[in-house]
Amino acid sequence: QGLPVDLAPVPPLPALSPSVKTCLFRILQEALSNVVAHAQATATTVVVEKSEGALSMVIKDNGRGFDVQAVAPSRQLGLIGMREIMHSLGGDLLIQSEPGRGTRVEVVVPLDEMEMGGSR
């Protein structure tokens, strides 16, 4: 049993510090784990985009969604962990979801934080 994931072509990126690479990987890993464990999704899309001054990564699924404000404390640990990772990079994490409408997780990190040696 697997989860189909569509990875959009990734644009050329600046050299990333090892800590930034690890943080982005961990967020992607946690988001995909949540999709598998909770979403009952049939498809997931991952898009990485570089804009002036920032890098964004969006993980979106077509699953059952949830009420972000009403998540039980025992199920918040993964979401809290993703927020803490983004905070350590000086970035932002946005989670959009509602029952029956899937979930969208977006992380945005300033490029100056991501370049080689630029971790906090």
N, C-alpha and C positions, 0 to 999 in steps of 0.2 A: 504494500500500500504506500503510495507516494503522493506528494503534493506537486501538481504542475506549477512551475514558476517560470514566468516569461521575464527574461532579463533584457531590457532595452540596451542597444549599443551604448557603451560608455565613452564619453568624449575624452580626448587627451587631457590628462590631469597633471598638475604640478607634482614635483617630488613630495611625497608625504612622509612625515616622520613615522617611525615604527609605532609610537604610542597612538597616533591618530589612526593609522591603519587598523590597529588592534581595537580601538574604541568603535570605529565604524563597523568592523566585522562583528563585534559583540552585540551591537544594536540590531544588525541584520539577523544574527543568529537568534536573539531573543524574540524579535518580531515574528520570524518564521516559526519558531517553536510555539508561540502563542496561536498562530494560525492553525497549526497542526493539532494542538491540544484543545482549542476552544471554538474555532470559527466554523467548522464543518464546511469549509470553502472547497470549491472545485477548481479554482484558479487564483493565482497570485501574480502580481506584476511588481517588478523592482525597476525603478528608473533613477539613474544618477545623472545629475546635470550640473554643469559649471556655469555660473553667471559671474558678472563682474563683482569680484570681492567675496564670493561665497560658493560653497559646494552644497548641493542638496541631494538627499537620497529619500525617495518615496517608496514605501512598501504598501501595496493596496491589495485587498482581497475581496472576493465576492461572497463572503461567508455571512453568518447570521447576525453579525454585529453585536453591540452591547451598549448599554447606557454608561458612558464614561464616568459620569458623576456618581453612579450607584454601584461601582465595582466594590465587591466585598474586600475588606482589608487583607484577608489571607491571599487574595489574588492580585493585590497591588504591588507585590514585591518586584515583579519583573518590570512593571511600568515605572516604579520608583527608581530602579536600577538604571533604566534607559535615561531617565531625566538626569540622574547624577552623572552619568557618563557624559552627556551633552554639556552639562554645567562645567565639567572639568575641562572641556574644550572651548568654552566661551560661546557655545552654540545654543540653538533652540530645538525643542522637541514639541511637535504638535500631533495630538491624537484626535482624529475625527471618526466617530462611529455612532450608529444608532441601530436599535434592533431591526433586523430584517434588511439592512442596507449595507452590510460589509463594514470594513475598517480601513482607515488610511492613516499611516504613521509617516510623518515627515520630519527629517532632521536637517538642520541648516547649520553649517559651520563656516565661520569667516576664513577665507583663504590664508590670511596672515597667521592663523593659528595652526594651519595644516602643513605649511611648508616645512621642509626639513629643518629640524631643530626648533620649531616654533610651538612646541607643546608647553602648557602651563605647568 
